[in-house]
Amino acid sequence: MCFSCPCFVRIWVGLLSAVLAIQTAAAEPAPSAITAGPNALVAAVLQSNAGLAAMRSAEDVARAVVNPAGALDDPNLSYALAPETVGGYRLPNGQFRNFNQIVSLSQAFPWPGTLKLRSETAAAEAESMAQKLADYRLRLAEHTRAAYADWYYVTRALAVNAENQTLVRRLQKVATTAYGSGQAPQQDVLQAEVELTQLQNQALEIKRRRATVQARINGLLNRDPQAPLPAPLALPPPRHLPDYAGLQRTALAQYPELKRLDAEIAASQDRVALAHKGFYPGFKLSVGYNSLWSAPQEQYTVGVSINIPIGAKHQGALDAATARLQQSRAQLLDARANLLSSVDQSYQTAAQTRDSIALYTDKLLPLAELNLKAAESDYSSGNGDFLKLITAERQYLTAKLELARNRADFFTQMASLDYQTGGALMSMPTAAQD
């Protein structure tokens, strides 16, 4: 085979392009996760988010230092020689001596219990980092679900806006026909034009918001901010809220930030105990050989040394560890209070939006639609007021937008409650409602 022939070159170029395409597809999450629902989008974000990968590495670092923290320091080996004795030398009395050298091996031992406390401190710090990672995952899931809800809303709002533009154009034709036959004033035609222009301006604002949400979702997926995204599925229908007291208990038991602070308190308590150990001496055992001594019995030595803990640094270390423990305990109390407050706010907002969804679905939207039809019928028959017709159109538009907004808000609040309860809630049904 000729490796320089054009056919062979084309084959290799094709293979290289295929490999690059596969690598690109693997590196860039498929946007089709959006059309599979919010849970699929959350899974895609958790798989590709660089910040989460960094947090995992930070946890690995914290876990890696647990065992070394409880280990003894490395032993010390020292060696010295007398240079002028190298090769041997003779004493004044004529006795020949070999060159002189000193060898020493020593090992430091802290006060009993110190190593165990160091290991427990590192383990508590690793647990704190693990809970920080869990918190980051849940927060990332919450942000993703909130972004999905916003994407649903702006998509739905654009559809409603387009529907109303079509409606107003039809009403504009009716007003133009009535004006041409002398049955309506020119103001009706102008009013329709104003309403249509306002809807077009509203569409521009919604498109701007859509671009913002699009950039948010693509950022979570580590994609280009302007990468296209498909329209989302409709959000799951509202569900009954869990028992409020049960939510509070679950939040206090499962919220990762509280678990992180519990681990930080445990680490701080160990640091206080370690600071107390600093007031006790450490030991260093050593063995050595010194050929400077002539008698063999004198050349081999075994020794022990201790440090004498004096000075203000040990008290300063204890004071700092105690203050840090008090800080962690105060942070825990503050976090518990803030958590219960956040649970209450999310719960009350979710309850209000759930009731609003029912109100818009059962009453307001059907009434707005009937009112619009009645106003259009009256105007077409020559008995109605065009201003009332435009007002009815605006009410109908507002009702549809508010229904979409409340559905998005309810889902966002449920995502917040899921975060606050440590991921205990988002097993919501995926049946769509539009």
SULTAJO-V330187 format. One record per residue. N is the residue number from 1. RES is the residue in one letter. PHI is phi in whole degrees, 0 to 359 (NA if undefined). PSI is psi as a letter, one per 20 degrees, with the letter a starting at -180 (NA if undefined). NEAR is the number of other ideal C-beta (glycine too) atoms within 8 Angstrom. Layout:
N_RES_PHI_PSI_NEAR + N_RES_PHI_PSI_NEAR
//
This chain:
1_M_NA_p_4 + 2_C_270_o_5 + 3_F_283_i_5 + 4_S_257_j_5 + 5_C_289_q_8 + 6_P_301_h_5 + 7_C_296_g_6 + 8_F_296_g_11 + 9_V_298_g_9 + 10_R_296_h_8 + 11_I_297_g_8 + 12_W_294_h_8 + 13_V_298_g_8 + 14_G_296_g_8 + 15_L_297_g_8 + 16_L_297_g_8 + 17_S_296_h_8 + 18_A_295_g_8 + 19_V_298_g_8 + 20_L_296_h_8 + 21_A_295_g_8 + 22_I_296_g_8 + 23_Q_296_g_8 + 24_T_295_g_8 + 25_A_295_h_8 + 26_A_288_h_6 + 27_A_280_h_5 + 28_E_250_o_9 + 29_P_301_q_11 + 30_A_290_p_7 + 31_P_292_i_11 + 32_S_296_i_7 + 33_A_301_h_12 + 34_I_294_g_15 + 35_T_284_i_9 + 36_A_268_i_9 + 37_G_108_r_8 + 38_P_296_h_12 + 39_N_294_h_9 + 40_A_293_h_10 + 41_L_294_g_15 + 42_V_300_g_12 + 43_A_298_g_9 + 44_A_294_h_12 + 45_V_292_g_14 + 46_L_297_h_11 + 47_Q_280_h_7 + 48_S_247_i_9 + 49_N_291_p_12 + 50_A_290_h_7 + 51_G_298_h_8 + 52_L_292_h_12 + 53_A_298_h_8 + 54_A_295_h_8 + 55_M_294_h_11 + 56_R_299_g_9 + 57_S_296_h_8 + 58_A_296_h_11 + 59_E_294_g_13 + 60_D_301_h_8 + 61_V_298_g_9 + 62_A_296_h_14 + 63_R_291_h_9 + 64_A_291_h_8 + 65_V_266_j_10 + 66_V_294_g_12 + 67_N_296_g_8 + 68_P_299_h_7 + 69_A_296_h_10 + 70_G_264_j_10 + 71_A_266_q_7 + 72_L_292_q_7 + 73_D_295_q_6 + 74_D_297_q_4 + 75_P_291_q_7 + 76_N_252_p_9 + 77_L_241_p_7 + 78_S_235_q_9 + 79_Y_216_p_8 + 80_A_215_q_5 + 81_L_217_r_10 + 82_A_263_o_9 + 83_P_303_h_5 + 84_E_286_i_5 + 85_T_260_j_12 + 86_V_296_p_7 + 87_G_90_i_5 + 88_G_92_r_8 + 89_Y_203_r_9 + 90_R_248_q_8 + 91_L_280_r_8 + 92_P_304_h_4 + 93_N_277_j_4 + 94_G_90_i_6 + 95_Q_287_p_6 + 96_F_271_p_8 + 97_R_236_q_10 + 98_N_285_r_7 + 99_F_292_q_12 + 100_N_264_p_10 + 101_Q_212_q_10 + 102_I_229_p_13 + 103_V_236_p_10 + 104_S_218_p_12 + 105_L_234_p_11 + 106_S_226_q_11 + 107_Q_223_p_11 + 108_A_271_q_10 + 109_F_231_p_8 + 110_P_285_r_9 + 111_W_300_q_8 + 112_P_309_p_4 + 113_G_95_i_7 + 114_T_294_g_11 + 115_L_297_g_10 + 116_K_297_g_8 + 117_L_293_h_12 + 118_R_298_g_11 + 119_S_295_g_12 + 120_E_293_h_10 + 121_T_297_g_13 + 122_A_295_h_13 + 123_A_295_g_9 + 124_A_294_h_13 + 125_E_293_h_12 + 126_A_293_h_13 + 127_E_294_h_11 + 128_S_300_g_13 + 129_M_293_h_13 + 130_A_297_g_10 + 131_Q_290_h_13 + 132_K_294_h_13 + 133_L_295_g_13 + 134_A_299_h_11 + 135_D_297_g_11 + 136_Y_296_g_11 + 137_R_299_g_10 + 138_L_293_h_13 + 139_R_295_h_9 + 140_L_296_g_15 + 141_A_296_g_16 + 142_E_298_g_12 + 143_H_298_h_9 + 144_T_293_g_14 + 145_R_295_h_16 + 146_A_296_g_11 + 147_A_294_h_12 + 148_Y_297_g_14 + 149_A_297_g_16 + 150_D_294_h_13 + 151_W_296_h_15 + 152_Y_299_g_16 + 153_Y_295_g_12 + 154_V_294_h_12 + 155_T_294_g_11 + 156_R_292_h_10 + 157_A_295_h_11 + 158_L_296_h_12 + 159_A_295_g_8 + 160_V_294_g_12 + 161_N_298_g_13 + 162_A_297_h_9 + 163_E_298_g_9 + 164_N_287_h_12 + 165_Q_298_g_12 + 166_T_298_g_8 + 167_L_296_g_9 + 168_V_293_h_13 + 169_R_297_h_9 + 170_R_293_g_8 + 171_L_294_h_15 + 172_Q_297_h_12 + 173_K_294_h_8 + 174_V_297_g_11 + 175_A_294_h_14 + 176_T_295_h_10 + 177_T_295_g_8 + 178_A_295_h_12 + 179_Y_294_g_13 + 180_G_295_h_6 + 181_S_268_j_6 + 182_G_78_j_4 + 183_Q_265_i_6 + 184_A_212_q_8 + 185_P_283_r_5 + 186_Q_296_h_6 + 187_Q_302_h_7 + 188_D_296_g_12 + 189_V_295_g_12 + 190_L_295_h_8 + 191_Q_298_h_12 + 192_A_296_h_15 + 193_E_295_g_9 + 194_V_298_g_8 + 195_E_297_g_12 + 196_L_294_g_12 + 197_T_296_h_8 + 198_Q_295_h_8 + 199_L_294_h_13 + 200_Q_294_h_9 + 201_N_292_h_8 + 202_Q_298_h_9 + 203_A_297_h_12 + 204_L_297_g_8 + 205_E_295_g_8 + 206_I_295_h_12 + 207_K_296_h_9 + 208_R_296_g_8 + 209_R_295_h_10 + 210_R_298_g_12 + 211_A_297_h_9 + 212_T_294_g_8 + 213_V_294_h_12 + 214_Q_301_g_13 + 215_A_295_h_10 + 216_R_299_g_10 + 217_I_294_g_15 + 218_N_296_h_13 + 219_G_296_g_9 + 220_L_296_h_12 + 221_L_269_j_14 + 222_N_59_l_9 + 223_R_245_r_10 + 224_D_300_p_5 + 225_P_305_h_8 + 226_Q_262_j_8 + 227_A_298_p_9 + 228_P_293_q_5 + 229_L_232_q_9 + 230_P_284_r_8 + 231_A_293_q_5 + 232_P_278_r_11 + 233_L_291_q_10 + 234_A_294_q_7 + 235_L_287_q_13 + 236_P_300_q_10 + 237_P_292_q_8 + 238_P_301_q_8 + 239_R_233_r_8 + 240_H_293_p_3 + 241_L_285_q_8 + 242_P_295_r_7 + 243_D_301_p_5 + 244_Y_299_g_8 + 245_A_297_h_6 + 246_G_295_h_8 + 247_L_299_g_13 + 248_Q_298_g_10 + 249_R_296_g_8 + 250_T_297_g_11 + 251_A_298_g_14 + 252_L_295_h_11 + 253_A_270_h_7 + 254_Q_246_i_11 + 255_Y_298_p_12 + 256_P_299_h_12 + 257_E_296_h_10 + 258_L_292_g_12 + 259_K_296_h_12 + 260_R_297_g_12 + 261_L_291_h_12 + 262_D_300_g_9 + 263_A_294_h_13 + 264_E_293_h_13 + 265_I_296_g_12 + 266_A_300_g_11 + 267_A_295_h_12 + 268_S_293_h_13 + 269_Q_297_h_9 + 270_D_294_h_12 + 271_R_294_h_12 + 272_V_297_g_12 + 273_A_297_h_9 + 274_L_295_h_13 + 275_A_297_h_13 + 276_H_295_h_8 + 277_K_298_h_12 + 278_G_295_i_10 + 279_F_279_i_7 + 280_Y_254_q_7 + 281_P_284_q_8 + 282_G_258_r_11 + 283_F_240_q_10 + 284_K_224_o_11 + 285_L_262_q_10 + 286_S_216_q_13 + 287_V_229_q_10 + 288_G_203_r_12 + 289_Y_228_p_10 + 290_N_227_o_10 + 291_S_278_i_10 + 292_L_296_h_6 + 293_W_279_p_7 + 294_S_282_h_3 + 295_A_281_p_6 + 296_P_303_h_5 + 297_Q_295_h_5 + 298_E_266_i_8 + 299_Q_280_h_10 + 300_Y_260_p_9 + 301_T_230_q_9 + 302_V_228_p_8 + 303_G_216_r_8 + 304_V_219_q_8 + 305_S_222_q_7 + 306_I_227_q_8 + 307_N_272_q_6 + 308_I_251_o_5 + 309_P_287_o_9 + 310_I_229_r_3 + 311_G_100_r_5 + 312_A_274_i_5 + 313_K_294_h_6 + 314_H_290_h_11 + 315_Q_292_h_7 + 316_G_297_h_8 + 317_A_295_h_10 + 318_L_294_g_13 + 319_D_298_g_8 + 320_A_295_g_9 + 321_A_295_h_13 + 322_T_295_g_10 + 323_A_296_h_8 + 324_R_293_h_10 + 325_L_297_g_13 + 326_Q_298_h_8 + 327_Q_298_g_9 + 328_S_296_g_12 + 329_R_295_h_9 + 330_A_293_h_8 + 331_Q_296_h_10 + 332_L_296_g_12 + 333_L_299_g_8 + 334_D_294_g_8 + 335_A_294_h_11 + 336_R_297_g_10 + 337_A_296_g_8 + 338_N_294_h_8 + 339_L_296_g_14 + 340_L_298_h_11 + 341_S_294_g_8 + 342_S_293_g_10 + 343_V_300_g_14 + 344_D_297_g_8 + 345_Q_297_g_8 + 346_S_295_g_12 + 347_Y_296_g_13 + 348_Q_295_g_8 + 349_T_293_g_10 + 350_A_297_g_13 + 351_A_296_g_9 + 352_Q_293_g_8 + 353_T_292_h_14 + 354_R_298_g_11 + 355_D_294_h_8 + 356_S_294_h_10 + 357_I_300_g_13 + 358_A_297_g_9 + 359_L_294_g_9 + 360_Y_293_g_13 + 361_T_290_g_8 + 362_D_274_h_6 + 363_K_233_f_8 + 364_L_297_g_10 + 365_L_293_g_12 + 366_P_300_g_8 + 367_L_295_g_8 + 368_A_297_h_13 + 369_E_292_g_9 + 370_L_297_g_8 + 371_N_297_g_11 + 372_L_296_g_13 + 373_K_296_g_8 + 374_A_294_g_9 + 375_A_295_h_14 + 376_E_292_h_13 + 377_S_296_g_9 + 378_D_298_g_12 + 379_Y_291_h_16 + 380_S_295_h_8 + 381_S_276_i_7 + 382_G_89_j_7 + 383_N_252_i_5 + 384_G_259_r_13 + 385_D_251_p_7 + 386_F_295_h_14 + 387_L_297_h_7 + 388_K_294_h_11 + 389_L_295_g_15 + 390_I_294_h_12 + 391_T_298_g_9 + 392_A_295_h_14 + 393_E_296_g_15 + 394_R_296_g_9 + 395_Q_296_h_11 + 396_Y_294_g_14 + 397_L_299_g_12 + 398_T_299_g_9 + 399_A_296_g_12 + 400_K_291_h_11 + 401_L_292_g_10 + 402_E_293_h_11 + 403_L_297_g_13 + 404_A_296_g_13 + 405_R_296_g_9 + 406_N_292_h_12 + 407_R_296_g_16 + 408_A_294_g_13 + 409_D_295_g_11 + 410_F_298_g_14 + 411_F_295_h_15 + 412_T_295_g_12 + 413_Q_292_h_13 + 414_M_294_h_13 + 415_A_296_h_14 + 416_S_294_g_12 + 417_L_296_h_14 + 418_D_297_g_15 + 419_Y_296_g_12 + 420_Q_292_h_12 + 421_T_258_j_14 + 422_G_70_k_13 + 423_G_83_k_10 + 424_A_269_i_7 + 425_L_247_h_10 + 426_M_278_l_10 + 427_S_253_k_3 + 428_M_291_q_8 + 429_P_297_q_6 + 430_T_259_j_8 + 431_A_298_p_6 + 432_A_272_q_9 + 433_Q_219_p_8 + 434_D_233_NA_4
//
